[in-house]
């Protein structure tokens, strides 16, 4: 039985002023796949991730996630959909400095309407799974880079999104922490049946993925 298509991008174009970044991207991602977007800096990887994640709009084309045509949703419905169905892991963590690790992880759950007690229980479970529960009451400035990234992963997962998008997630980690994070993505895929799309320059991570999509000059030039 064929697996469900979780992400479909059709003829995605994006320009910033006179700079054409994406020139007609077509791609499909199946449920529980781990996909690497590879290519030189400036090829359009991050722009494509932001459009798939509904953080930016394409100039032309359509994005479907879980059969929902997200490019046609109103801003309010889009924000609700993003909160419930898409998780993000960025290179620079983007943890809120005034909140503890636990509070940072809880925020998306509280936004989705979960009670405080439910959000805390889910957050503590994820922090334990990721090995950073003892650091839950520390603010980001008191955490190592590897710990901050694990907290960011927990935040991305707390609403059990179907899709997790990661943009150079190990770019600021040393080799040992990067390797642990890479392995974690595949453990989480097996455990929660989630789909990952990862933009990366890390050859080791790209080689572990189910497929590699190479972007050059704003189009997908090769599937590996």
DOFITI-659487 format. One line per field, with one value per residue: residue number from 1; residue in three letters; x, y, z of N, C-alpha, C in turn. Coordinates in steps of 0.1 Angstrom, whole numbers. Layout:
<atoms>
num <- NUM ...;
residu <- ALA ...;
n_c1 <- X ...;
n_c2 <- Y ...;
n_c3 <- Z ...;
ca_c1 <- X ...;
ca_c2 <- Y ...;
ca_c3 <- Z ...;
c_c1 <- X ...;
c_c2 <- Y ...;
c_c3 <- Z ...;
</atoms>
This chain:
<atoms>
num <- 1 2 3 4 5 6 7 8 9 10 11 12 13 14 15 16 17 18 19 20 21 22 23 24 25 26 27 28 29 30 31 32 33 34 35 36 37 38 39 40 41 42 43 44 45 46 47 48 49 50 51 52 53 54 55 56 57 58 59 60 61 62 63 64 65 66 67 68 69 70 71 72 73 74 75 76 77 78 79 80 81 82 83 84 85 86 87 88 89 90 91 92 93 94 95 96 97 98 99 100 101 102 103 104 105 106 107 108 109 110 111 112 113 114 115 116 117 118 119 120 121 122 123 124 125 126 127 128 129 130 131 132 133 134 135 136 137 138 139 140 141 142 143 144 145 146 147 148 149 150 151 152 153 154 155 156 157 158 159 160 161 162 163 164 165 166 167 168 169 170 171 172 173 174 175 176 177 178 179 180 181 182 183 184 185 186 187 188 189 190 191 192 193 194 195 196 197 198 199 200 201 202 203 204 205 206 207 208 209 210 211 212 213 214 215 216 217 218 219 220 221 222 223 224;
residu <- UNK UNK UNK UNK UNK UNK UNK UNK UNK UNK UNK UNK UNK UNK UNK UNK UNK UNK UNK UNK UNK UNK UNK UNK UNK UNK UNK UNK UNK UNK UNK UNK UNK UNK UNK UNK UNK UNK UNK UNK UNK UNK UNK UNK UNK UNK UNK UNK UNK UNK UNK UNK UNK UNK UNK UNK UNK UNK UNK UNK UNK UNK UNK UNK UNK UNK UNK UNK UNK UNK UNK UNK UNK UNK UNK UNK UNK UNK UNK UNK UNK UNK UNK UNK UNK UNK UNK UNK UNK UNK UNK UNK UNK UNK UNK UNK UNK UNK UNK UNK UNK UNK UNK UNK UNK UNK UNK UNK UNK UNK UNK UNK UNK UNK UNK UNK UNK UNK UNK UNK UNK UNK UNK UNK UNK UNK UNK UNK UNK UNK UNK UNK UNK UNK UNK UNK UNK UNK UNK UNK UNK UNK UNK UNK UNK UNK UNK UNK UNK UNK UNK UNK UNK UNK UNK UNK UNK UNK UNK UNK UNK UNK UNK UNK UNK UNK UNK UNK UNK UNK UNK UNK UNK UNK UNK UNK UNK UNK UNK UNK UNK UNK UNK UNK UNK UNK UNK UNK UNK UNK UNK UNK UNK UNK UNK UNK UNK UNK UNK UNK UNK UNK UNK UNK UNK UNK UNK UNK UNK UNK UNK UNK UNK UNK UNK UNK UNK UNK UNK UNK UNK UNK UNK UNK;
n_c1 <- 9 6 22 9 9 23 33 30 44 38 49 64 73 94 104 126 124 143 156 155 146 133 124 102 95 88 77 73 65 65 46 63 88 122 137 163 172 195 224 242 249 224 210 183 172 164 144 125 118 107 84 71 65 47 55 62 49 44 52 40 22 13 10 4 -5 -10 -32 -45 -49 -27 -19 -41 -54 -69 -52 -57 -67 -45 -25 -35 -35 -7 3 -7 0 26 60 90 125 152 185 195 181 161 149 130 144 137 122 120 134 114 91 94 90 64 49 38 19 1 -8 -23 -45 -44 -46 -27 -17 -18 -1 24 28 31 53 73 75 86 110 122 124 143 165 170 155 164 173 152 143 160 171 176 202 216 220 238 249 240 220 202 194 181 160 147 139 121 101 93 80 59 31 27 32 24 44 78 100 133 160 192 198 219 240 253 264 289 307 301 277 262 260 245 221 213 209 188 167 159 152 130 113 108 95 73 62 66 71 100 116 147 169 202 238 253 271 271 246 229 234 222 196 163 159 176 173 185 190 195 201 175 158 149 173 182 175 184;
n_c2 <- -12 22 50 79 111 137 163 185 204 227 241 263 296 323 356 383 415 422 398 365 338 312 291 276 252 218 193 163 149 120 104 101 102 112 139 155 187 199 218 247 277 302 289 286 269 276 295 279 262 280 287 263 259 278 303 322 336 322 336 325 295 265 251 221 206 177 173 198 228 251 275 290 296 318 344 340 313 301 305 290 265 261 261 237 217 219 218 236 237 256 269 287 283 302 304 319 343 351 332 300 267 248 264 276 254 248 268 267 247 258 279 265 258 240 230 245 226 203 210 213 187 174 187 181 154 153 167 149 127 137 140 163 170 175 201 218 241 261 290 299 311 298 273 248 248 224 216 237 233 208 215 232 214 198 218 221 197 194 197 175 176 168 174 182 208 216 239 240 226 216 234 251 234 213 185 161 167 174 149 134 148 144 116 116 127 106 86 99 100 73 68 85 87 108 133 146 175 187 212 213 216 196 168 143 141 145 122 103 105 96 105 128 160 181 215 240 271 278 258 223 201 176 143 122;
n_c3 <- 0 -9 6 23 8 23 21 -6 -31 -56 -85 -74 -71 -62 -55 -45 -48 -75 -74 -82 -65 -61 -88 -98 -82 -78 -56 -37 -6 14 40 71 59 59 46 29 20 -1 -12 -25 -5 -7 -27 -23 -4 23 19 5 26 44 30 26 53 58 67 49 18 -14 -46 -67 -73 -54 -21 -4 25 43 26 28 13 19 10 4 27 52 71 99 100 89 108 129 118 113 139 149 131 121 129 139 136 141 131 150 173 186 211 237 257 282 294 310 301 302 301 276 259 265 254 226 230 248 233 215 229 250 285 313 330 313 293 307 315 290 280 299 296 270 273 291 274 256 271 287 309 336 333 331 345 339 322 287 285 304 294 275 240 227 245 243 217 219 236 218 199 214 218 192 188 206 200 185 156 122 104 105 102 95 97 89 113 129 126 144 163 179 167 181 195 172 159 177 176 150 150 167 153 136 154 165 143 139 163 165 140 123 98 83 70 60 57 49 52 61 54 65 78 56 42 58 54 39 13 -9 -20 -43 -47 -70 -82 -77 -85 -83 -91 -89 -77 -51;
ca_c1 <- 0 14 21 2 17 21 36 31 47 35 53 67 82 96 114 127 128 147 163 146 151 128 120 93 98 78 82 63 71 56 45 74 100 132 142 173 174 210 228 250 242 218 203 168 167 157 132 115 113 97 72 64 61 37 60 63 40 50 46 32 23 5 15 -6 0 -21 -43 -50 -42 -25 -17 -54 -61 -69 -42 -61 -68 -32 -18 -40 -30 7 5 -11 4 40 70 101 137 161 199 198 172 150 142 127 154 131 115 128 133 101 81 96 84 50 42 29 8 -8 -14 -32 -56 -42 -45 -14 -12 -15 11 35 30 36 67 82 77 95 123 128 128 154 176 173 146 170 176 139 140 171 168 185 215 223 221 248 243 233 208 193 188 171 148 140 133 109 91 87 72 49 18 27 29 27 56 88 109 146 169 206 196 232 250 260 268 301 305 295 263 255 258 234 209 210 203 175 156 154 145 117 105 103 87 61 58 65 78 110 123 158 179 215 251 261 270 267 231 222 236 214 182 157 161 182 168 195 185 205 195 160 150 154 181 186 170 194;
ca_c2 <- 0 34 59 92 123 147 176 187 218 227 253 274 307 334 366 394 425 416 385 353 328 299 293 266 240 208 182 156 142 110 103 95 103 122 144 165 197 202 228 258 288 310 282 287 259 282 301 269 257 289 287 250 261 289 315 332 333 321 345 317 281 260 242 213 198 168 176 211 238 261 288 296 299 331 345 334 299 296 305 278 253 261 257 223 207 221 221 242 237 265 269 296 279 311 303 332 343 355 320 288 257 242 274 277 242 248 279 262 239 268 286 256 256 230 236 246 213 194 215 210 172 170 193 174 141 154 170 137 118 143 140 176 173 182 215 224 254 270 299 295 315 288 260 246 248 212 216 246 227 198 222 237 202 195 228 218 184 193 195 163 180 158 178 190 215 220 247 239 224 213 243 257 224 206 173 151 171 173 135 130 155 137 104 119 129 93 80 105 96 59 67 93 86 122 136 157 181 193 219 211 215 186 157 131 141 143 108 94 108 87 111 141 168 191 227 248 282 280 246 210 196 162 136 112;
ca_c3 <- 0 -10 17 20 5 34 15 -21 -36 -71 -93 -64 -75 -52 -58 -36 -57 -88 -72 -83 -56 -65 -102 -102 -74 -76 -48 -29 5 19 54 78 52 63 33 30 10 -1 -23 -20 1 -16 -37 -21 6 35 13 3 39 50 22 30 67 58 72 38 7 -28 -56 -76 -70 -43 -11 2 37 47 17 30 4 29 4 2 40 57 81 112 99 87 121 137 111 115 153 152 122 116 139 133 144 134 135 161 184 188 224 243 268 295 299 313 291 303 296 261 253 268 247 215 235 254 222 208 237 261 298 317 335 302 286 315 314 277 279 308 289 259 278 296 263 250 280 293 320 348 330 327 351 335 311 276 287 312 287 264 226 225 253 237 205 223 240 206 193 222 215 178 188 217 195 177 143 111 96 112 92 102 88 94 128 137 121 155 172 177 159 189 196 159 156 186 171 138 153 174 143 131 165 166 131 141 175 164 126 118 85 85 58 67 49 56 45 67 45 73 80 43 38 66 50 29 0 -9 -31 -46 -52 -77 -90 -75 -89 -79 -102 -88 -65 -48;
c_c1 <- 9 12 15 12 13 23 36 33 45 39 56 77 82 107 114 133 131 154 153 152 146 121 111 97 86 84 71 71 61 56 56 87 109 139 152 173 188 212 236 242 237 210 188 163 159 144 121 110 104 84 64 58 51 42 62 54 48 44 37 33 14 13 3 1 -12 -34 -50 -42 -39 -22 -30 -61 -60 -58 -45 -61 -54 -24 -22 -35 -15 10 3 -5 19 49 82 113 147 176 202 188 159 142 141 135 149 124 124 126 119 90 82 89 69 42 33 17 -3 -15 -25 -45 -55 -41 -30 -8 -9 -3 24 38 36 51 77 85 87 109 130 133 141 166 179 163 152 173 163 137 151 166 178 199 223 225 232 241 235 220 198 186 178 158 140 133 120 98 85 78 60 35 16 24 32 40 65 98 121 155 183 205 209 243 258 265 282 298 298 280 255 251 246 221 204 203 189 164 150 148 131 108 100 93 73 55 57 74 88 116 134 167 192 227 259 260 266 252 224 223 227 199 177 160 168 178 178 189 197 198 180 152 157 160 184 180 180 188;
c_c2 <- 12 43 72 102 134 161 176 202 218 241 265 284 317 343 376 405 419 403 374 342 314 301 282 253 231 197 176 149 132 110 95 95 114 127 155 174 201 212 239 269 297 303 282 277 265 288 291 263 267 290 274 252 272 302 326 327 331 332 338 303 278 251 234 205 190 171 190 221 251 275 296 299 313 332 338 319 293 296 293 265 251 256 243 213 208 224 226 240 246 264 276 294 288 308 317 333 345 343 308 278 251 252 276 266 243 258 275 254 248 275 278 253 246 237 237 233 203 197 211 195 168 175 185 160 142 158 158 128 124 145 153 180 180 197 223 238 264 278 296 299 306 274 260 247 236 211 225 240 216 204 227 225 198 205 225 206 184 192 183 166 168 161 186 195 220 227 247 236 221 223 249 247 218 192 162 155 170 159 130 136 148 124 105 120 116 85 86 101 82 59 74 93 99 123 148 162 190 199 219 212 203 173 144 130 139 129 99 95 98 92 124 148 180 203 235 259 282 268 233 203 181 156 124 102;
c_c3 <- 0 2 13 17 15 29 0 -24 -51 -76 -84 -70 -63 -56 -47 -44 -70 -87 -72 -75 -59 -79 -107 -96 -74 -67 -40 -18 12 34 60 71 60 50 36 18 10 -13 -17 -13 -9 -27 -35 -11 17 30 11 16 45 43 26 44 69 65 62 27 -6 -36 -66 -71 -57 -34 -5 14 42 40 19 21 13 23 1 16 44 68 94 111 97 100 129 131 114 129 156 143 117 128 132 142 135 139 148 173 185 201 230 256 281 302 301 301 291 298 281 254 254 259 235 220 241 243 215 217 249 274 302 322 324 295 293 314 301 276 287 302 278 263 284 285 256 259 287 304 332 346 328 333 348 323 300 278 296 306 277 250 223 233 248 225 208 229 228 199 201 219 201 179 197 212 185 162 133 105 105 102 100 93 94 109 136 133 132 166 169 171 168 191 183 156 164 181 159 141 160 164 138 141 166 155 134 153 172 149 120 105 87 71 64 56 56 46 50 59 52 75 67 39 46 61 40 15 1 -22 -32 -53 -58 -85 -89 -80 -84 -91 -101 -75 -63 -37;
</atoms>
